[in-house]
Amino acid sequence: MGQRDQLLIDELQSICEQYKKVVLASSLGVEDMLLTHIIAQQKIPISIFTLDTGRLPEATHRLLSRVREQYQLSIKVYVPEASNLEKLIEEQGTNGFYQSIDARKACCRVRKVSPLARALEGQEAWITGLRREQSLTRQQLEKSAWDSDHGLIKYNPLLDWSRDEVWQYVRDHHVPYNALHDQGYPSIGCEPCTRAVREGETERSGRWWWEHPETKECGLHIAQQ
């Protein structure tokens, strides 16, 4: 085991020593799969949840089933509230998010942000797989910070890891990952909002590709207050 791997394990264990209720918010992306693997292998008492927006690629659903079977983990799935989803579709149609940034953010609020708030209720700390080099919007993040929107501490233990370091770990440890990563999708979200990236593009350029880089966040990791 490399020194960096051990430091990551130590960091996750230290978080659990400080807080009793710790959760990993998993998008089932490669970074979250790395963290899931460590949590399972080291038996670190961190619960895991994911958000099913109702528009995820089939490959993501297949990965969720594989993770549950391979690691014998109970991963809780949060979905949008039916009444909010019905209202959203009534107001903007099924694919109204293409029409404007406001419309897209409204969709993200219903499908992601509101379910996240329910998932974090009663928790003391949450962990993400965010990395600085993923996008312009994430370069100013810190390893840990108080999340005033949800009233708990937020940790980004992979913040300074490079994409190559993440993939080296995944390959070395045979960590399962989304099949779309092998088809040019370094970042995977909802199916209609994600495309493969072209050579020379940034990792998250395939997310909401019709928008400018500075707006490419769904709201999960942007303060709402």
C-alpha positions as YAML, in Angstrom:
chain: A
units: angstrom
residues:
- id: 1
  name: MET
  ca: [0.00, 0.00, 0.00]
- id: 2
  name: GLY
  ca: [1.38, 3.41, -0.99]
- id: 3
  name: GLN
  ca: [1.88, 6.25, 1.44]
- id: 4
  name: ARG
  ca: [-0.83, 8.34, -0.17]
- id: 5
  name: ASP
  ca: [-3.30, 5.48, 0.04]
- id: 6
  name: GLN
  ca: [-2.58, 5.05, 3.75]
- id: 7
  name: LEU
  ca: [-2.94, 8.78, 4.36]
- id: 8
  name: LEU
  ca: [-6.38, 8.66, 2.76]
- id: 9
  name: ILE
  ca: [-7.40, 5.71, 4.93]
- id: 10
  name: ASP
  ca: [-6.12, 7.52, 8.01]
- id: 11
  name: GLU
  ca: [-8.05, 10.65, 7.06]
- id: 12
  name: LEU
  ca: [-11.33, 8.78, 6.64]
- id: 13
  name: GLN
  ca: [-10.82, 6.95, 9.93]
- id: 14
  name: SER
  ca: [-9.98, 10.22, 11.67]
- id: 15
  name: ILE
  ca: [-13.23, 11.78, 10.42]
- id: 16
  name: CYS
  ca: [-15.16, 8.87, 11.90]
- id: 17
  name: GLU
  ca: [-13.37, 9.33, 15.23]
- id: 18
  name: GLN
  ca: [-14.56, 12.94, 15.34]
- id: 19
  name: TYR
  ca: [-18.14, 12.35, 14.14]
- id: 20
  name: LYS
  ca: [-20.56, 9.51, 14.66]
- id: 21
  name: LYS
  ca: [-22.79, 10.10, 11.64]
- id: 22
  name: VAL
  ca: [-20.68, 10.31, 8.49]
- id: 23
  name: VAL
  ca: [-21.92, 9.75, 4.93]
- id: 24
  name: LEU
  ca: [-20.35, 9.50, 1.50]
- id: 25
  name: ALA
  ca: [-22.40, 11.24, -1.17]
- id: 26
  name: SER
  ca: [-21.66, 9.01, -4.17]
- id: 27
  name: SER
  ca: [-22.39, 9.90, -7.76]
- id: 28
  name: LEU
  ca: [-20.91, 6.49, -8.66]
- id: 29
  name: GLY
  ca: [-18.18, 8.35, -10.54]
- id: 30
  name: VAL
  ca: [-14.65, 6.96, -10.47]
- id: 31
  name: GLU
  ca: [-13.57, 9.08, -7.48]
- id: 32
  name: ASP
  ca: [-16.55, 7.92, -5.43]
- id: 33
  name: MET
  ca: [-15.86, 4.34, -6.43]
- id: 34
  name: LEU
  ca: [-12.32, 4.70, -5.08]
- id: 35
  name: LEU
  ca: [-13.70, 5.96, -1.76]
- id: 36
  name: THR
  ca: [-16.38, 3.25, -1.70]
- id: 37
  name: HIS
  ca: [-13.71, 0.58, -2.20]
- id: 38
  name: ILE
  ca: [-11.65, 1.88, 0.73]
- id: 39
  name: ILE
  ca: [-14.69, 2.19, 2.99]
- id: 40
  name: ALA
  ca: [-15.69, -1.39, 2.21]
- id: 41
  name: GLN
  ca: [-12.23, -2.94, 2.38]
- id: 42
  name: GLN
  ca: [-11.19, -1.15, 5.55]
- id: 43
  name: LYS
  ca: [-14.65, -1.47, 7.15]
- id: 44
  name: ILE
  ca: [-14.75, 2.25, 7.90]
- id: 45
  name: PRO
  ca: [-18.12, 3.19, 9.48]
- id: 46
  name: ILE
  ca: [-19.23, 5.58, 6.75]
- id: 47
  name: SER
  ca: [-22.67, 5.09, 5.23]
- id: 48
  name: ILE
  ca: [-23.17, 5.69, 1.52]
- id: 49
  name: PHE
  ca: [-26.02, 7.21, -0.44]
- id: 50
  name: THR
  ca: [-26.61, 8.19, -4.05]
- id: 51
  name: LEU
  ca: [-29.14, 10.35, -5.87]
- id: 52
  name: ASP
  ca: [-31.24, 8.81, -8.63]
- id: 53
  name: THR
  ca: [-32.48, 11.78, -10.62]
- id: 54
  name: GLY
  ca: [-34.69, 9.71, -12.88]
- id: 55
  name: ARG
  ca: [-32.50, 10.58, -15.88]
- id: 56
  name: LEU
  ca: [-29.37, 8.54, -15.16]
- id: 57
  name: PRO
  ca: [-27.72, 6.40, -17.85]
- id: 58
  name: GLU
  ca: [-28.40, 2.68, -17.71]
- id: 59
  name: ALA
  ca: [-24.68, 2.09, -17.19]
- id: 60
  name: THR
  ca: [-24.91, 3.94, -13.87]
- id: 61
  name: HIS
  ca: [-27.77, 1.74, -12.69]
- id: 62
  name: ARG
  ca: [-25.81, -1.36, -13.65]
- id: 63
  name: LEU
  ca: [-22.82, -0.14, -11.67]
- id: 64
  name: LEU
  ca: [-24.97, 0.49, -8.58]
- id: 65
  name: SER
  ca: [-26.19, -3.12, -8.70]
- id: 66
  name: ARG
  ca: [-22.63, -4.39, -9.11]
- id: 67
  name: VAL
  ca: [-21.34, -2.31, -6.19]
- id: 68
  name: ARG
  ca: [-24.04, -3.59, -3.87]
- id: 69
  name: GLU
  ca: [-23.31, -7.19, -4.83]
- id: 70
  name: GLN
  ca: [-19.50, -6.99, -4.85]
- id: 71
  name: TYR
  ca: [-19.06, -5.05, -1.62]
- id: 72
  name: GLN
  ca: [-22.21, -6.20, 0.19]
- id: 73
  name: LEU
  ca: [-22.98, -2.59, 1.02]
- id: 74
  name: SER
  ca: [-26.32, -1.02, 1.74]
- id: 75
  name: ILE
  ca: [-26.41, 2.09, -0.44]
- id: 76
  name: LYS
  ca: [-29.45, 4.26, 0.13]
- id: 77
  name: VAL
  ca: [-31.00, 5.85, -2.95]
- id: 78
  name: TYR
  ca: [-32.78, 9.20, -2.81]
- id: 79
  name: VAL
  ca: [-35.14, 10.24, -5.59]
- id: 80
  name: PRO
  ca: [-36.95, 13.51, -6.40]
- id: 81
  name: GLU
  ca: [-40.23, 14.14, -4.62]
- id: 82
  name: ALA
  ca: [-43.04, 13.27, -7.00]
- id: 83
  name: SER
  ca: [-45.01, 16.50, -6.51]
- id: 84
  name: ASN
  ca: [-41.96, 18.66, -7.20]
- id: 85
  name: LEU
  ca: [-41.07, 16.64, -10.28]
- id: 86
  name: GLU
  ca: [-44.60, 16.85, -11.64]
- id: 87
  name: LYS
  ca: [-44.60, 20.62, -11.17]
- id: 88
  name: LEU
  ca: [-41.22, 20.98, -12.86]
- id: 89
  name: ILE
  ca: [-42.32, 19.01, -15.93]
- id: 90
  name: GLU
  ca: [-45.60, 20.92, -16.08]
- id: 91
  name: GLU
  ca: [-43.70, 24.22, -16.08]
- id: 92
  name: GLN
  ca: [-40.82, 23.47, -18.45]
- id: 93
  name: GLY
  ca: [-41.56, 20.17, -20.17]
- id: 94
  name: THR
  ca: [-39.47, 17.02, -20.07]
- id: 95
  name: ASN
  ca: [-36.31, 18.62, -21.50]
- id: 96
  name: GLY
  ca: [-36.85, 22.26, -20.62]
- id: 97
  name: PHE
  ca: [-33.40, 22.46, -19.04]
- id: 98
  name: TYR
  ca: [-31.89, 23.06, -22.49]
- id: 99
  name: GLN
  ca: [-33.69, 26.38, -22.79]
- id: 100
  name: SER
  ca: [-31.77, 28.45, -20.23]
- id: 101
  name: ILE
  ca: [-29.37, 28.25, -17.30]
- id: 102
  name: ASP
  ca: [-32.22, 29.10, -14.92]
- id: 103
  name: ALA
  ca: [-34.33, 26.27, -16.32]
- id: 104
  name: ARG
  ca: [-31.44, 23.84, -16.03]
- id: 105
  name: LYS
  ca: [-30.74, 24.88, -12.45]
- id: 106
  name: ALA
  ca: [-34.43, 24.51, -11.60]
- id: 107
  name: CYS
  ca: [-34.26, 20.94, -12.88]
- id: 108
  name: CYS
  ca: [-31.13, 20.27, -10.82]
- id: 109
  name: ARG
  ca: [-32.80, 21.67, -7.71]
- id: 110
  name: VAL
  ca: [-35.69, 19.25, -8.00]
- id: 111
  name: ARG
  ca: [-33.70, 16.20, -9.10]
- id: 112
  name: LYS
  ca: [-30.51, 16.70, -7.06]
- id: 113
  name: VAL
  ca: [-30.38, 19.55, -4.57]
- id: 114
  name: SER
  ca: [-33.63, 18.81, -2.73]
- id: 115
  name: PRO
  ca: [-32.94, 15.05, -2.46]
- id: 116
  name: LEU
  ca: [-29.43, 15.85, -1.19]
- id: 117
  name: ALA
  ca: [-30.92, 17.98, 1.59]
- id: 118
  name: ARG
  ca: [-33.05, 15.02, 2.68]
- id: 119
  name: ALA
  ca: [-30.07, 12.69, 2.50]
- id: 120
  name: LEU
  ca: [-27.99, 14.92, 4.78]
- id: 121
  name: GLU
  ca: [-30.67, 15.44, 7.43]
- id: 122
  name: GLY
  ca: [-29.40, 14.27, 10.81]
- id: 123
  name: GLN
  ca: [-25.83, 13.70, 9.59]
- id: 124
  name: GLU
  ca: [-22.75, 15.28, 11.16]
- id: 125
  name: ALA
  ca: [-20.28, 15.12, 8.27]
- id: 126
  name: TRP
  ca: [-20.39, 14.34, 4.58]
- id: 127
  name: ILE
  ca: [-17.66, 13.22, 2.23]
- id: 128
  name: THR
  ca: [-17.35, 13.86, -1.50]
- id: 129
  name: GLY
  ca: [-15.00, 12.80, -4.28]
- id: 130
  name: LEU
  ca: [-14.44, 16.35, -5.55]
- id: 131
  name: ARG
  ca: [-11.02, 17.24, -6.98]
- id: 132
  name: ARG
  ca: [-9.62, 20.68, -7.74]
- id: 133
  name: GLU
  ca: [-8.48, 19.89, -11.25]
- id: 134
  name: GLN
  ca: [-11.92, 18.74, -12.36]
- id: 135
  name: SER
  ca: [-13.14, 22.21, -13.30]
- id: 136
  name: LEU
  ca: [-12.84, 25.97, -12.87]
- id: 137
  name: THR
  ca: [-15.66, 25.93, -10.33]
- id: 138
  name: ARG
  ca: [-13.75, 23.59, -7.99]
- id: 139
  name: GLN
  ca: [-10.28, 25.13, -7.90]
- id: 140
  name: GLN
  ca: [-10.96, 27.21, -4.78]
- id: 141
  name: LEU
  ca: [-12.36, 24.34, -2.69]
- id: 142
  name: GLU
  ca: [-10.79, 23.37, 0.65]
- id: 143
  name: LYS
  ca: [-10.16, 19.92, 2.09]
- id: 144
  name: SER
  ca: [-12.82, 20.60, 4.70]
- id: 145
  name: ALA
  ca: [-15.33, 23.39, 5.29]
- id: 146
  name: TRP
  ca: [-18.49, 24.08, 7.22]
- id: 147
  name: ASP
  ca: [-21.57, 23.58, 5.06]
- id: 148
  name: SER
  ca: [-23.95, 26.23, 6.32]
- id: 149
  name: ASP
  ca: [-26.74, 25.15, 3.96]
- id: 150
  name: HIS
  ca: [-26.98, 21.71, 5.55]
- id: 151
  name: GLY
  ca: [-25.50, 22.41, 8.98]
- id: 152
  name: LEU
  ca: [-22.60, 19.95, 8.95]
- id: 153
  name: ILE
  ca: [-18.94, 19.67, 8.01]
- id: 154
  name: LYS
  ca: [-18.00, 18.72, 4.45]
- id: 155
  name: TYR
  ca: [-14.80, 16.85, 3.55]
- id: 156
  name: ASN
  ca: [-13.13, 16.53, 0.15]
- id: 157
  name: PRO
  ca: [-10.36, 14.00, 0.83]
- id: 158
  name: LEU
  ca: [-9.41, 13.56, -2.85]
- id: 159
  name: LEU
  ca: [-9.17, 17.28, -3.49]
- id: 160
  name: ASP
  ca: [-5.47, 17.27, -4.41]
- id: 161
  name: TRP
  ca: [-5.44, 13.94, -6.23]
- id: 162
  name: SER
  ca: [-4.86, 14.04, -9.97]
- id: 163
  name: ARG
  ca: [-6.99, 12.17, -12.47]
- id: 164
  name: ASP
  ca: [-4.04, 9.86, -13.21]
- id: 165
  name: GLU
  ca: [-3.58, 9.09, -9.50]
- id: 166
  name: VAL
  ca: [-7.25, 8.17, -9.15]
- id: 167
  name: TRP
  ca: [-7.16, 5.87, -12.15]
- id: 168
  name: GLN
  ca: [-3.89, 4.29, -11.05]
- id: 169
  name: TYR
  ca: [-5.50, 3.36, -7.73]
- id: 170
  name: VAL
  ca: [-8.63, 2.03, -9.44]
- id: 171
  name: ARG
  ca: [-6.62, -0.18, -11.79]
- id: 172
  name: ASP
  ca: [-4.19, -1.37, -9.13]
- id: 173
  name: HIS
  ca: [-7.03, -2.41, -6.82]
- id: 174
  name: HIS
  ca: [-9.48, -3.63, -9.48]
- id: 175
  name: VAL
  ca: [-12.16, -1.16, -8.39]
- id: 176
  name: PRO
  ca: [-15.37, -1.41, -10.47]
- id: 177
  name: TYR
  ca: [-16.31, 1.71, -12.40]
- id: 178
  name: ASN
  ca: [-18.90, 3.04, -14.84]
- id: 179
  name: ALA
  ca: [-18.48, 1.58, -18.33]
- id: 180
  name: LEU
  ca: [-19.05, 5.04, -19.82]
- id: 181
  name: HIS
  ca: [-15.63, 6.12, -18.52]
- id: 182
  name: ASP
  ca: [-14.11, 3.89, -21.21]
- id: 183
  name: GLN
  ca: [-16.22, 5.62, -23.86]
- id: 184
  name: GLY
  ca: [-14.86, 9.13, -23.31]
- id: 185
  name: TYR
  ca: [-16.98, 10.20, -20.33]
- id: 186
  name: PRO
  ca: [-14.64, 11.32, -17.51]
- id: 187
  name: SER
  ca: [-17.60, 12.90, -15.69]
- id: 188
  name: ILE
  ca: [-21.05, 11.30, -15.75]
- id: 189
  name: GLY
  ca: [-24.32, 12.88, -14.70]
- id: 190
  name: CYS
  ca: [-27.82, 12.71, -16.14]
- id: 191
  name: GLU
  ca: [-27.96, 11.10, -19.57]
- id: 192
  name: PRO
  ca: [-29.39, 14.09, -21.49]
- id: 193
  name: CYS
  ca: [-26.92, 16.50, -19.86]
- id: 194
  name: THR
  ca: [-23.72, 14.53, -20.43]
- id: 195
  name: ARG
  ca: [-21.69, 13.85, -23.56]
- id: 196
  name: ALA
  ca: [-18.27, 12.37, -24.21]
- id: 197
  name: VAL
  ca: [-15.39, 14.86, -24.15]
- id: 198
  name: ARG
  ca: [-13.08, 15.61, -27.07]
- id: 199
  name: GLU
  ca: [-9.31, 15.50, -26.99]
- id: 200
  name: GLY
  ca: [-7.92, 18.51, -25.14]
- id: 201
  name: GLU
  ca: [-11.16, 19.30, -23.32]
- id: 202
  name: THR
  ca: [-11.39, 19.47, -19.53]
- id: 203
  name: GLU
  ca: [-12.88, 16.61, -17.51]
- id: 204
  name: ARG
  ca: [-16.25, 18.26, -16.96]
- id: 205
  name: SER
  ca: [-16.60, 19.87, -20.38]
- id: 206
  name: GLY
  ca: [-19.06, 17.13, -21.30]
- id: 207
  name: ARG
  ca: [-21.43, 18.19, -18.50]
- id: 208
  name: TRP
  ca: [-24.03, 20.78, -19.61]
- id: 209
  name: TRP
  ca: [-21.83, 21.29, -22.68]
- id: 210
  name: TRP
  ca: [-24.06, 24.10, -23.97]
- id: 211
  name: GLU
  ca: [-23.15, 26.33, -20.99]
- id: 212
  name: HIS
  ca: [-20.07, 28.38, -20.13]
- id: 213
  name: PRO
  ca: [-17.51, 26.69, -17.79]
- id: 214
  name: GLU
  ca: [-18.21, 29.01, -14.86]
- id: 215
  name: THR
  ca: [-21.86, 27.86, -14.61]
- id: 216
  name: LYS
  ca: [-21.26, 24.12, -14.75]
- id: 217
  name: GLU
  ca: [-22.43, 23.07, -11.30]
- id: 218
  name: CYS
  ca: [-25.78, 21.57, -10.40]
- id: 219
  name: GLY
  ca: [-25.94, 23.20, -6.99]
- id: 220
  name: LEU
  ca: [-24.86, 20.24, -4.86]
- id: 221
  name: HIS
  ca: [-21.52, 21.87, -4.15]
- id: 222
  name: ILE
  ca: [-22.45, 25.56, -4.39]
- id: 223
  name: ALA
  ca: [-23.70, 27.42, -1.31]
- id: 224
  name: GLN
  ca: [-27.39, 28.25, -1.67]
- id: 225
  name: GLN
  ca: [-27.50, 30.94, 1.00]
...
